Amino acid sequence: MFKQLILNFFKLFLFWILLFDFQRITFSLFHWRKFQSSTFLEWLQSFVFSLRLDVAMAGALCILPLLFLSLKLISNKRWITRTFYGILVFEIIIVCLIHSGEINIYDEWNHKLTSRVFKHLANPDEVFRTAAWSNTFWYIFFFALEVFVAWKGMRWIFKLHNLRISKHWIIRSLAALGTFILFGGTSFVLLRGGFQQIPLNINTAIYSTNPLNNDLSINSTYNFAKSYLLYNRTDIDEFMPKMDTLTSQSIVKELYNYPKQHTNYFLTTQKPNIVFVVLEGWSANAMGCLSDTKGATPYFDKLASEGLLFTNIRAASGTSEIGNSTIFSGFPAIPEVSITMQPEKHRKIGSINQDLKKLGYVSSFLFGGDLKYGNIGGYLMDHGFDKVIDENNLPDIPRGKLNYYDPDVYRFLIDEIKHTKQPFMQCVFTGSSHSPYDYPGKSIKKFVGTEADYMNSLIYCDKAIGDFMRQAKKLKCYKNTLFIFVADHGHCSPINESPHLAPFFRIPLLFWGEVIKPAYKHKKINTLGSQTDIAATLLYQLGLKTDNYPWSKDLMNPNVPEFALHTINKGYGWVTSKGSMTFQMQSNIYVENLFDPKNSKEEIKKGNALLNEVYRYYKKL
């Protein structure tokens, strides 16, 4: 009898280990192109280095089924067997849902499925519209395939037999309790990774300099579960870099301690109309004017050659809701936090349009998709935008799955500008450079290979910018209008495929228009800065105070310190003129550290200090 119990116990573990390895094989086959930079041996090693996390996850998944295996010692009632199989099937479905989702989003996210998915699942209609039909097909296909294989494996491995050892119910009950404590305790120890002081973490599965190999090695269900626990935390104190409060305050005070007054005014007027064009996912590494990648953005490149171009600007994060709030509120990103989702906090920070009201400006924000994503619409309305327009307010015309096509959105913007009293701040958020890239004429492909769909979408979006500017020049208000082009976040490109490295976050920032002084036209500024710095830079040019933006720096100030803080998936990055680093908090590893060893410790200390102080400020809001 006990031999049968032990055998069932090991069968249960073996079942999960085999399923996890099968999932790795399906992932590898579907994304085989991505593994071309790895050797076969490196790929094979993922099945070795994954074992500890696989065993840990198997331990967690075994605990509840083990309870009903133990109950078989008390009774052979059919409901116990059915419940055992029911729990196992439920766990299989969850595990396969996670992995089949991961297979499909990996091309777009370039990292494993995380709690970020909950931000999208809060708006399920957006999820289905964002996904191409091929994504839906492959999601269903891999989910069905994995469930089928798991079901067949479960039926083959488990043959539950009569395990009653005594006619006396007390003996049977004690045996069942002892068995569950023994095997359940073993499962818990395996989940923890052993008896050592510090439990195992995902870093136990990290073995390669190639993030793709590590992502394959890290157990998908374990990673998602850890991410979910972090997502549900009220704070992330456990993962923040540890630093004495007085020390961090002193460092940050020094970072922002520079003379604030200067005379570098690039505007001919302090009361121009302002048009913000927030470009969905435009990466500097995909643009001719900012990189060696040529041919995707000729219209923007021409504008950049005529205006005031900032060449070294970093996005605060990798999501749209954080990008927009950072642009208009100058508030830095915090790992695993979307301040737009927390009205009780974001209402306490400033916004450019609110300060412009003091000068009599009216404000409007236009997006061709649904602004309930990330509560962007709620954030805009809470911050007093006079008009917030999204797909629900636009005419019924042909459109993409996720949003209206960029040319139509720009046409709507032109119409809004015509009917808006001056001075105004008009904002538009584009969308055709977002998957599923279902814009008209998609069959015309100039780029192939890495990120081809994205790069080809930029050609379409760039031409829309050219058409928009030709129409804008016909407006009566044109000569008194400042156009500001900036991306909401970066994107993988042929130059950089990793969302964990500093180049991913480099984005365009362009000031353009007749209101720019001749001395500042055709000019590039290489000062290192961030989306957070747009607020202070613009408001200073307009003669307004910047006190509501304590984390924003004036990029036109010749004395401005050069640094940028950004977040990565469950981590953060720090960039200065001396180098950059990105740190993943959960696994406690540096994804990259490009600082010179002589000043690395000091530079990282500055980044840690700023992150701590921003987080402390956030918690007090």
Secondary structure, 3 states (H helix, E strand, C coil): CHHHHHHHHHHHHHHHHHHHHHHHHHHHHHCHHHHHHCCHHHHHHHHHHCHHHHHHHHHHHHHHHHHHHHHCCCCCCHHHHHHHHHHHHHHHHHHHHHHHHHHHHHHHHCCCCCCHHHHHHCCHHHHHHHCCHHHHHHHHHHHHHHHHHHHHHHHHHCCCCCCCCCCCHHHHHHHHHHHHHHHHHHHHHHHHCCCCCCCCCHHHHCCCCCHHHHHHHCCHHHHHHHHHHHHCCCCCHHHCCCCCHHHHHHHHHHHCCCCCCCCCCCECCCCCEEEEEEECCCCHHHCCCCCCCCCCCHHHHHHHHHCEEEEEEECCCCCHHHHHHHHHHCCCCECCECHHHCHHHHCCCCCHHHHHHHHCCEEEEEECCCCCHHHHHHHHHHCCCCEEECHHHCCCCCCCCCCCCHHHHHHHHHHHHHCCCCCEEEEEECCCCCCCCCCCCCCCCCCCCCCHHHHHHHHHHHHHHHHHHHHHCCCCCHHHEEEEEEECCCCCCCCCCCCCCHHHHEEEEEEECCCECHHHCCEEECCCEEHHHHHHHHHHHCCCCCCCCCCCCCCCCCCCCCEEEEEECCEEEEEECCEEEEEECCCCEEEEECCCCCCHHHHHHHHHHHHHHHHHHHHHC
